[in-house]
């Protein structure tokens, strides 16, 4: 799988309209090649660009939250100086052998 990393300038503007509590407008400045890739992707996959952007932003936020929780859990593990157990031993200890 190929991951393309590029820098985009994102402008977030919060606006209020009648019937809508708040709305965020995202403006992306990208070169024409990237713009064409995005437009082709959306068209070929018959998807909504707004939903793609929301999904990507939420995925990024969730990844950051997961990372922070992982670091916190690891730091707690190190501070408590507890021994780690294998996954198989954990399954046995929790009585889940027949579940997995």
N, CA, C and O atoms as a printed pandas DataFrame, in Angstrom:
     atom_number atom_name residue_name chain_id  residue_number  x_coord  y_coord  z_coord
0              1         N          UNK        A               1    0.846   -1.169    0.000
1              2        CA          UNK        A               1    0.000    0.000    0.000
2              3         C          UNK        A               1    0.895    1.237    0.000
3              4         O          UNK        A               1    1.856    1.313    0.766
4              5         N          UNK        A               2    0.588    2.176   -0.834
5              6        CA          UNK        A               2    1.376    3.400   -0.964
6              7         C          UNK        A               2    0.697    4.522   -0.202
7              8         O          UNK        A               2   -0.488    4.794   -0.391
8              9         N          UNK        A               3    1.462    5.166    0.659
9             10        CA          UNK        A               3    0.954    6.318    1.387
10            11         C          UNK        A               3    1.630    7.558    0.836
11            12         O          UNK        A               3    2.858    7.637    0.797
12            13         N          UNK        A               4    0.844    8.513    0.417
13            14        CA          UNK        A               4    1.376    9.770   -0.098
14            15         C          UNK        A               4    1.190   10.829    0.980
15            16         O          UNK        A               4    0.076   11.092    1.432
16            17         N          UNK        A               5    2.300   11.426    1.378
17            18        CA          UNK        A               5    2.248   12.462    2.392
18            19         C          UNK        A               5    2.498   13.797    1.710
19            20         O          UNK        A               5    3.486   13.958    0.993
20            21         N          UNK        A               6    1.625   14.732    1.930
21            22        CA          UNK        A               6    1.816   16.055    1.366
22            23         C          UNK        A               6    1.345   17.095    2.370
23            24         O          UNK        A               6    0.536   16.809    3.252
24            25         N          UNK        A               7    1.849   18.267    2.225
25            26        CA          UNK        A               7    1.504   19.348    3.132
26            27         C          UNK        A               7    0.393   20.179    2.508
27            28         O          UNK        A               7    0.493   20.615    1.361
28            29         N          UNK        A               8   -0.647   20.385    3.265
29            30        CA          UNK        A               8   -1.721   21.257    2.805
30            31         C          UNK        A               8   -1.981   22.310    3.870
31            32         O          UNK        A               8   -1.818   22.061    5.064
32            33         N          UNK        A               9   -2.378   23.459    3.429
33            34        CA          UNK        A               9   -2.745   24.527    4.343
34            35         C          UNK        A               9   -4.250   24.447    4.534
35            36         O          UNK        A               9   -5.012   24.532    3.570
36            37         N          UNK        A              10   -4.672   24.286    5.768
37            38        CA          UNK        A              10   -6.092   24.153    6.050
38            39         C          UNK        A              10   -6.562   25.372    6.842
39            40         O          UNK        A              10   -5.964   25.745    7.851
40            41         N          UNK        A              11   -7.616   25.965    6.373
41            42        CA          UNK        A              11   -8.224   27.103    7.043
42            43         C          UNK        A              11   -9.558   26.643    7.608
43            44         O          UNK        A              11  -10.450   26.244    6.861
44            45         N          UNK        A              12   -9.692   26.699    8.918
45            46        CA          UNK        A              12  -10.941   26.313    9.553
46            47         C          UNK        A              12  -11.696   27.578    9.943
47            48         O          UNK        A              12  -11.165   28.433   10.652
48            49         N          UNK        A              13  -12.904   27.689    9.489
49            50        CA          UNK        A              13  -13.740   28.836    9.805
50            51         C          UNK        A              13  -15.035   28.327   10.410
51            52         O          UNK        A              13  -15.726   27.505    9.808
52            53         N          UNK        A              14  -15.362   28.806   11.585
53            54        CA          UNK        A              14  -16.592   28.393   12.239
54            55         C          UNK        A              14  -17.663   29.434   11.937
55            56         O          UNK        A              14  -17.463   30.625   12.175
56            57         N          UNK        A              15  -18.795   28.984   11.416
57            58        CA          UNK        A              15  -19.881   29.905   11.085
58            59         C          UNK        A              15  -21.180   29.414   11.700
59            60         O          UNK        A              15  -21.320   28.236   12.026
60            61         N          UNK        A              16  -22.115   30.318   11.853
61            62        CA          UNK        A              16  -23.439   29.958   12.364
62            63         C          UNK        A              16  -24.478   30.383   11.344
63            64         O          UNK        A              16  -24.440   31.494   10.816
64            65         N          UNK        A              17  -25.409   29.473   11.078
65            66        CA          UNK        A              17  -26.510   29.772   10.167
66            67         C          UNK        A              17  -27.813   29.421   10.857
67            68         O          UNK        A              17  -27.836   28.666   11.829
68            69         N          UNK        A              18  -28.877   29.970   10.350
69            70        CA          UNK        A              18  -30.192   29.675   10.907
70            71         C          UNK        A              18  -30.465   28.177   10.781
71            72         O          UNK        A              18  -30.337   27.604    9.699
72            73         N          UNK        A              19  -30.836   27.554   11.883
73            74        CA          UNK        A              19  -31.136   26.132   11.887
74            75         C          UNK        A              19  -29.913   25.250   12.065
75            76         O          UNK        A              19  -30.044   24.039   12.245
76            77         N          UNK        A              20  -28.737   25.837   12.018
77            78        CA          UNK        A              20  -27.497   25.076   12.205
78            79         C          UNK        A              20  -26.742   25.728   13.349
79            80         O          UNK        A              20  -26.420   26.914   13.279
80            81         N          UNK        A              21  -26.455   24.972   14.400
81            82        CA          UNK        A              21  -25.772   25.553   15.550
82            83         C          UNK        A              21  -24.398   26.081   15.171
83            84         O          UNK        A              21  -24.064   27.226   15.476
84            85         N          UNK        A              22  -23.618   25.268   14.521
85            86        CA          UNK        A              22  -22.318   25.739   14.044
86            87         C          UNK        A              22  -21.859   24.844   12.909
87            88         O          UNK        A              22  -22.264   23.687   12.800
88            89         N          UNK        A              23  -21.013   25.399   12.075
89            90        CA          UNK        A              23  -20.504   24.659   10.934
90            91         C          UNK        A              23  -19.050   25.055   10.746
91            92         O          UNK        A              23  -18.700   26.227   10.887
92            93         N          UNK        A              24  -18.214   24.099   10.434
93            94        CA          UNK        A              24  -16.810   24.376   10.173
94            95         C          UNK        A              24  -16.588   24.271    8.674
95            96         O          UNK        A              24  -16.950   23.272    8.052
96            97         N          UNK        A              25  -15.998   25.293    8.104
97            98        CA          UNK        A              25  -15.637   25.288    6.695
98            99         C          UNK        A              25  -14.153   25.004    6.588
99           100         O          UNK        A              25  -13.342   25.677    7.224
100          101         N          UNK        A              26  -13.792   24.016    5.789
101          102        CA          UNK        A              26  -12.392   23.652    5.600
102          103         C          UNK        A              26  -11.993   24.031    4.184
103          104         O          UNK        A              26  -12.638   23.633    3.214
104          105         N          UNK        A              27  -10.935   24.795    4.080
105          106        CA          UNK        A              27  -10.410   25.193    2.780
106          107         C          UNK        A              27   -9.008   24.620    2.642
107          108         O          UNK        A              27   -8.157   24.844    3.503
108          109         N          UNK        A              28   -8.763   23.884    1.569
109          110        CA          UNK        A              28   -7.463   23.251    1.351
110          111         C          UNK        A              28   -6.811   23.865    0.125
111          112         O          UNK        A              28   -7.401   23.899   -0.955
112          113         N          UNK        A              29   -5.602   24.346    0.298
113          114        CA          UNK        A              29   -4.817   24.843   -0.832
114          115         C          UNK        A              29   -3.878   23.721   -1.265
115          116         O          UNK        A              29   -2.984   23.332   -0.513
116          117         N          UNK        A              30   -4.073   23.209   -2.454
117          118        CA          UNK        A              30   -3.238   22.117   -2.955
118          119         C          UNK        A              30   -2.892   22.399   -4.410
119          120         O          UNK        A              30   -3.597   23.132   -5.104
120          121         N          UNK        A              31   -1.793   21.802   -4.854
121          122        CA          UNK        A              31   -1.414   22.019   -6.251
122          123         C          UNK        A              31   -2.398   21.281   -7.165
123          124         O          UNK        A              31   -3.122   20.401   -6.699
124          125         N          UNK        A              32   -2.437   21.622   -8.448
125          126        CA          UNK        A              32   -3.414   21.027   -9.373
126          127         C          UNK        A              32   -3.344   19.500   -9.458
127          128         O          UNK        A              32   -4.377   18.851   -9.618
128          129         N          UNK        A              33   -2.149   18.914   -9.354
129          130        CA          UNK        A              33   -2.038   17.452   -9.412
130          131         C          UNK        A              33   -2.776   16.799   -8.250
131          132         O          UNK        A              33   -3.500   15.821   -8.433
132          133         N          UNK        A              34   -2.586   17.343   -7.070
133          134        CA          UNK        A              34   -3.260   16.790   -5.892
134          135         C          UNK        A              34   -4.761   17.025   -5.990
135          136         O          UNK        A              34   -5.553   16.144   -5.652
136          137         N          UNK        A              35   -5.151   18.197   -6.445
137          138        CA          UNK        A              35   -6.570   18.494   -6.618
138          139         C          UNK        A              35   -7.211   17.503   -7.585
139          140         O          UNK        A              35   -8.311   17.013   -7.331
140          141         N          UNK        A              36   -6.531   17.205   -8.693
141          142        CA          UNK        A              36   -7.047   16.227   -9.661
142          143         C          UNK        A              36   -7.159   14.847   -9.043
143          144         O          UNK        A              36   -8.151   14.151   -9.262
144          145         N          UNK        A              37   -6.154   14.435   -8.269
145          146        CA          UNK        A              37   -6.215   13.125   -7.606
146          147         C          UNK        A              37   -7.419   13.039   -6.680
147          148         O          UNK        A              37   -8.147   12.046   -6.674
148          149         N          UNK        A              38   -7.616   14.088   -5.903
149          150        CA          UNK        A              38   -8.749   14.103   -4.971
150          151         C          UNK        A              38  -10.066   14.044   -5.734
151          152         O          UNK        A              38  -10.941   13.244   -5.403
152          153         N          UNK        A              39  -10.211   14.883   -6.747
153          154        CA          UNK        A              39  -11.449   14.902   -7.528
154          155         C          UNK        A              39  -11.705   13.568   -8.223
155          156         O          UNK        A              39  -12.839   13.091   -8.243
156          157         N          UNK        A              40  -10.664   12.963   -8.793
157          158        CA          UNK        A              40  -10.811   11.655   -9.442
158          159         C          UNK        A              40  -11.205   10.579   -8.438
159          160         O          UNK        A              40  -12.064    9.745   -8.725
160          161         N          UNK        A              41  -10.587   10.593   -7.279
161          162        CA          UNK        A              41  -10.894    9.604   -6.239
162          163         C          UNK        A              41  -12.359    9.697   -5.823
163          164         O          UNK        A              41  -13.054    8.686   -5.732
164          165         N          UNK        A              42  -12.814   10.914   -5.572
165          166        CA          UNK        A              42  -14.200   11.129   -5.156
166          167         C          UNK        A              42  -15.164   10.686   -6.250
167          168         O          UNK        A              42  -16.167   10.030   -5.971
168          169         N          UNK        A              43  -14.858   11.044   -7.488
169          170        CA          UNK        A              43  -15.733   10.705   -8.617
170          171         C          UNK        A              43  -15.755    9.196   -8.872
171          172         O          UNK        A              43  -16.826    8.608   -9.023
172          173         N          UNK        A              44  -14.571    8.567   -8.921
173          174        CA          UNK        A              44  -14.486    7.133   -9.209
174          175         C          UNK        A              44  -15.144    6.283   -8.131
175          176         O          UNK        A              44  -15.691    5.220   -8.424
176          177         N          UNK        A              45  -15.094    6.744   -6.894
177          178        CA          UNK        A              45  -15.659    5.975   -5.789
178          179         C          UNK        A              45  -17.059    6.431   -5.406
179          180         O          UNK        A              45  -17.653    5.924   -4.455
180          181         N          UNK        A              46  -17.582    7.404   -6.168
181          182        CA          UNK        A              46  -18.938    7.901   -5.953
182          183         C          UNK        A              46  -19.186    8.232   -4.476
183          184         O          UNK        A              46  -20.155    7.776   -3.870
184          185         N          UNK        A              47  -18.282    9.035   -3.926
185          186        CA          UNK        A              47  -18.388    9.410   -2.522
186          187         C          UNK        A              47  -18.434   10.925   -2.383
187          188         O          UNK        A              47  -18.091   11.660   -3.308
188          189         N          UNK        A              48  -18.858   11.369   -1.226
189          190        CA          UNK        A              48  -19.012   12.778   -0.926
190          191         C          UNK        A              48  -17.721   13.309   -0.315
191          192         O          UNK        A              48  -17.240   12.767    0.680
192          193         N          UNK        A              49  -17.161   14.351   -0.892
193          194        CA          UNK        A              49  -15.903   14.914   -0.404
194          195         C          UNK        A              49  -16.022   15.401    1.033
195          196         O          UNK        A              49  -15.086   15.243    1.817
196          197         N          UNK        A              50  -17.152   15.986    1.388
197          198        CA          UNK        A              50  -17.342   16.438    2.767
198          199         C          UNK        A              50  -17.225   15.280    3.743
199          200         O          UNK        A              50  -16.579   15.401    4.784
200          201         N          UNK        A              51  -17.850   14.151    3.405
201          202        CA          UNK        A              51  -17.807   12.999    4.298
202          203         C          UNK        A              51  -16.398   12.429    4.382
203          204         O          UNK        A              51  -15.963   11.999    5.450
204          205         N          UNK        A              52  -15.682   12.423    3.260
205          206        CA          UNK        A              52  -14.292   11.951    3.261
206          207         C          UNK        A              52  -13.458   12.801    4.208
207          208         O          UNK        A              52  -12.690   12.273    5.013
208          209         N          UNK        A              53  -13.609   14.114    4.111
209          210        CA          UNK        A              53  -12.844   15.016    4.974
210          211         C          UNK        A              53  -13.194   14.804    6.442
211          212         O          UNK        A              53  -12.304   14.732    7.289
212          213         N          UNK        A              54  -14.481   14.703    6.745
213          214        CA          UNK        A              54  -14.892   14.459    8.128
214          215         C          UNK        A              54  -14.330   13.146    8.645
215          216         O          UNK        A              54  -13.819   13.080    9.763
216          217         N          UNK        A              55  -14.425   12.094    7.828
217          218        CA          UNK        A              55  -13.903   10.789    8.234
218          219         C          UNK        A              55  -12.406   10.847    8.514
219          220         O          UNK        A              55  -11.933   10.286    9.502
220          221         N          UNK        A              56  -11.661   11.530    7.643
221          222        CA          UNK        A              56  -10.212   11.636    7.829
222          223         C          UNK        A              56   -9.850   12.424    9.083
223          224         O          UNK        A              56   -8.946   12.039    9.825
224          225         N          UNK        A              57  -10.550   13.515    9.316
225          226        CA          UNK        A              57  -10.277   14.326   10.503
226          227         C          UNK        A              57  -10.601   13.544   11.768
227          228         O          UNK        A              57   -9.811   13.536   12.712
228          229         N          UNK        A              58  -11.757   12.888   11.793
229          230        CA          UNK        A              58  -12.136   12.102   12.967
230          231         C          UNK        A              58  -11.191   10.925   13.185
231          232         O          UNK        A              58  -10.859   10.599   14.325
232          233         N          UNK        A              59  -10.759   10.291   12.108
233          234        CA          UNK        A              59   -9.806    9.187   12.213
234          235         C          UNK        A              59   -8.492    9.669   12.822
235          236         O          UNK        A              59   -7.912    8.991   13.670
236          237         N          UNK        A              60   -8.032   10.823   12.395
237          238        CA          UNK        A              60   -6.798   11.405   12.934
238          239         C          UNK        A              60   -6.945   11.693   14.424
239          240         O          UNK        A              60   -6.046   11.390   15.208
240          241         N          UNK        A              61   -8.071   12.277   14.815
241          242        CA          UNK        A              61   -8.317   12.575   16.227
242          243         C          UNK        A              61   -8.337   11.287   17.044
243          244         O          UNK        A              61   -7.722   11.219   18.109
244          245         N          UNK        A              62   -9.040   10.264   16.552
245          246        CA          UNK        A              62   -9.116    8.989   17.260
246          247         C          UNK        A              62   -7.750    8.327   17.365
247          248         O          UNK        A              62   -7.425    7.747   18.401
248          249         N          UNK        A              63   -6.946    8.404   16.310
249          250        CA          UNK        A              63   -5.590    7.847   16.349
250          251         C          UNK        A              63   -4.747    8.541   17.412
251          252         O          UNK        A              63   -4.008    7.886   18.146
252          253         N          UNK        A              64   -4.855    9.858   17.496
253          254        CA          UNK        A              64   -4.107   10.620   18.503
254          255         C          UNK        A              64   -4.561   10.235   19.911
255          256         O          UNK        A              64   -3.734   10.064   20.806
256          257         N          UNK        A              65   -5.876   10.097   20.105
257          258        CA          UNK        A              65   -6.402    9.693   21.411
258          259         C          UNK        A              65   -5.910    8.300   21.782
259          260         O          UNK        A              65   -5.500    8.069   22.920
260          261         N          UNK        A              66   -5.949    7.370   20.832
261          262        CA          UNK        A              66   -5.465    6.009   21.082
262          263         C          UNK        A              66   -3.989    6.007   21.449
263          264         O          UNK        A              66   -3.568    5.290   22.357
264          265         N          UNK        A              67   -3.208    6.810   20.740
265          266        CA          UNK        A              67   -1.775    6.888   21.018
266          267         C          UNK        A              67   -1.529    7.395   22.442
267          268         O          UNK        A              67   -0.710    6.836   23.172
268          269         N          UNK        A              68   -2.238    8.449   22.829
269          270        CA          UNK        A              68   -2.070    9.005   24.176
270          271         C          UNK        A              68   -2.445    7.984   25.241
271          272         O          UNK        A              68   -1.743    7.850   26.244
272          273         N          UNK        A              69   -3.546    7.259   25.034
273          274        CA          UNK        A              69   -3.955    6.229   25.989
274          275         C          UNK        A              69   -2.917    5.113   26.079
275          276         O          UNK        A              69   -2.653    4.587   27.161
276          277         N          UNK        A              70   -2.334    4.758   24.943
277          278        CA          UNK        A              70   -1.307    3.718   24.921
278          279         C          UNK        A              70   -0.079    4.156   25.700
279          280         O          UNK        A              70    0.468    3.380   26.484
280          281         N          UNK        A              71    0.356    5.385   25.492
281          282        CA          UNK        A              71    1.525    5.907   26.216
282          283         C          UNK        A              71    1.238    5.943   27.712
283          284         O          UNK        A              71    2.081    5.543   28.515
284          285         N          UNK        A              72    0.051    6.422   28.093
285          286        CA          UNK        A              72   -0.324    6.472   29.508
286          287         C          UNK        A              72   -0.336    5.077   30.127
287          288         O          UNK        A              72    0.171    4.884   31.232
288          289         N          UNK        A              73   -0.909    4.111   29.424
289          290        CA          UNK        A              73   -0.973    2.743   29.940
290          291         C          UNK        A              73    0.420    2.151   30.087
291          292         O          UNK        A              73    0.700    1.458   31.066
292          293         N          UNK        A              74    1.289    2.415   29.129
293          294        CA          UNK        A              74    2.655    1.894   29.199
294          295         C          UNK        A              74    3.418    2.533   30.356
295          296         O          UNK        A              74    4.149    1.847   31.070
296          297         N          UNK        A              75    3.254    3.834   30.542
297          298        CA          UNK        A              75    3.919    4.522   31.653
298          299         C          UNK        A              75    3.419    3.984   32.994
299          300         O          UNK        A              75    4.206    3.804   33.923
300          301         N          UNK        A              76    2.123    3.730   33.094
301          302        CA          UNK        A              76    1.553    3.157   34.317
302          303         C          UNK        A              76    2.107    1.754   34.554
303          304         O          UNK        A              76    2.442    1.393   35.682
304          305         N          UNK        A              77    2.201    0.975   33.492
305          306        CA          UNK        A              77    2.762   -0.375   33.583
306          307         C          UNK        A              77    4.199   -0.321   34.096
307          308         O          UNK        A              77    4.574   -1.089   34.982
308          309         N          UNK        A              78    5.002    0.586   33.538
309          310        CA          UNK        A              78    6.401    0.706   33.974
310          311         C          UNK        A              78    6.493    1.178   35.425
311          312         O          UNK        A              78    7.333    0.687   36.180
312          313         N          UNK        A              79    5.647    2.115   35.820
313          314        CA          UNK        A              79    5.678    2.667   37.174
314          315         C          UNK        A              79    5.286    1.631   38.218
315          316         O          UNK        A              79    5.822    1.638   39.326
316          317         N          UNK        A              80    4.362    0.746   37.881
317          318        CA          UNK        A              80    3.903   -0.277   38.825
318          319         C          UNK        A              80    4.824   -1.479   38.888
319          320         O          UNK        A              80    4.696   -2.317   39.780
320          321         N          UNK        A              81    5.747   -1.569   37.950
321          322        CA          UNK        A              81    6.720   -2.667   37.886
322          323         C          UNK        A              81    6.037   -4.036   37.930
323          324         O          UNK        A              81    6.537   -4.978   38.544
324          325         N          UNK        A              82    4.895   -4.120   37.271
325          326        CA          UNK        A              82    4.185   -5.393   37.198
326          327         C          UNK        A              82    4.780   -6.245   36.092
327          328         O          UNK        A              82    5.333   -5.738   35.116
328          329         N          UNK        A              83    4.652   -7.546   36.268
329          330        CA          UNK        A              83    5.101   -8.457   35.222
330          331         C          UNK        A              83    4.022   -8.548   34.148
331          332         O          UNK        A              83    2.826   -8.541   34.441
332          333         N          UNK        A              84    4.459   -8.631   32.937
333          334        CA          UNK        A              84    3.526   -8.812   31.827
334          335         C          UNK        A              84    3.184  -10.290   31.708
335          336         O          UNK        A              84    3.977  -11.158   32.072
336          337         N          UNK        A              85    1.986  -10.562   31.190
337          338        CA          UNK        A              85    1.618  -11.952   30.931
338          339         C          UNK        A              85    1.278  -12.087   29.453
339          340         O          UNK        A              85    0.912  -11.117   28.789
340          341         N          UNK        A              86    1.404  -13.293   28.964
341          342        CA          UNK        A              86    1.121  -13.531   27.552
342          343         C          UNK        A              86   -0.381  -13.431   27.292
343          344         O          UNK        A              86   -1.190  -13.503   28.217
344          345         N          UNK        A              87   -0.735  -13.267   26.032
345          346        CA          UNK        A              87   -2.138  -13.198   25.654
346          347         C          UNK        A              87   -2.857  -14.493   26.028
347          348         O          UNK        A              87   -3.975  -14.463   26.542
348          349         N          UNK        A              88   -2.211  -15.627   25.768
349          350        CA          UNK        A              88   -2.818  -16.920   26.095
350          351         C          UNK        A              88   -3.092  -17.041   27.589
351          352         O          UNK        A              88   -4.149  -17.526   27.992
352          353         N          UNK        A              89   -2.135  -16.597   28.415
353          354        CA          UNK        A              89   -2.336  -16.646   29.866
354          355         C          UNK        A              89   -3.463  -15.711   30.300
355          356         O          UNK        A              89   -4.226  -16.036   31.210
356          357         N          UNK        A              90   -3.569  -14.559   29.656
357          358        CA          UNK        A              90   -4.642  -13.624   29.970
358          359         C          UNK        A              90   -6.000  -14.236   29.636
359          360         O          UNK        A              90   -6.949  -14.110   30.409
360          361         N          UNK        A              91   -6.089  -14.894   28.489
361          362        CA          UNK        A              91   -7.337  -15.549   28.083
362          363         C          UNK        A              91   -7.734  -16.594   29.119
363          364         O          UNK        A              91   -8.898  -16.672   29.513
364          365         N          UNK        A              92   -6.769  -17.397   29.561
365          366        CA          UNK        A              92   -7.044  -18.413   30.587
366          367         C          UNK        A              92   -7.482  -17.761   31.892
367          368         O          UNK        A              92   -8.456  -18.189   32.511
368          369         N          UNK        A              93   -6.758  -16.724   32.307
369          370        CA          UNK        A              93   -7.043  -16.041   33.566
370          371         C          UNK        A              93   -8.443  -15.438   33.566
371          372         O          UNK        A              93   -9.125  -15.451   34.591
372          373         N          UNK        A              94   -8.873  -14.912   32.429
373          374        CA          UNK        A              94  -10.185  -14.281   32.323
374          375         C          UNK        A              94  -11.301  -15.292   32.044
375          376         O          UNK        A              94  -12.474  -14.923   31.985
376          377         N          UNK        A              95  -10.936  -16.559   31.873
377          378        CA          UNK        A              95  -11.935  -17.586   31.605
378          379         C          UNK        A              95  -12.556  -17.486   30.224
379          380         O          UNK        A              95  -13.724  -17.826   30.037
380          381         N          UNK        A              96  -11.782  -17.021   29.260
381          382        CA          UNK        A              96  -12.306  -16.807   27.909
382          383         C          UNK        A              96  -11.788  -17.823   26.901
383          384         O          UNK        A              96  -11.926  -17.628   25.693
384          385         N          UNK        A              97  -11.194  -18.903   27.391
385          386        CA          UNK        A              97  -10.572  -19.886   26.499
386          387         C          UNK        A              97  -11.533  -20.389   25.422
387          388         O          UNK        A              97  -11.147  -20.554   24.265
388          389         N          UNK        A              98  -12.780  -20.629   25.810
389          390        CA          UNK        A              98  -13.761  -21.155   24.849
390          391         C          UNK        A              98  -14.379  -20.064   23.976
391          392         O          UNK        A              98  -15.075  -20.370   23.007
392          393         N          UNK        A              99  -14.133  -18.804   24.306
393          394        CA          UNK        A              99  -14.702  -17.680   23.565
394          395         C          UNK        A              99  -13.858  -17.287   22.362
395          396         O          UNK        A              99  -14.366  -16.722   21.394
396          397         N          UNK        A             100  -12.570  -17.589   22.432
397          398        CA          UNK        A             100  -11.653  -17.133   21.380
398          399         C          UNK        A             100  -11.196  -18.290   20.524
399          400         O          UNK        A             100  -10.421  -18.098   19.588
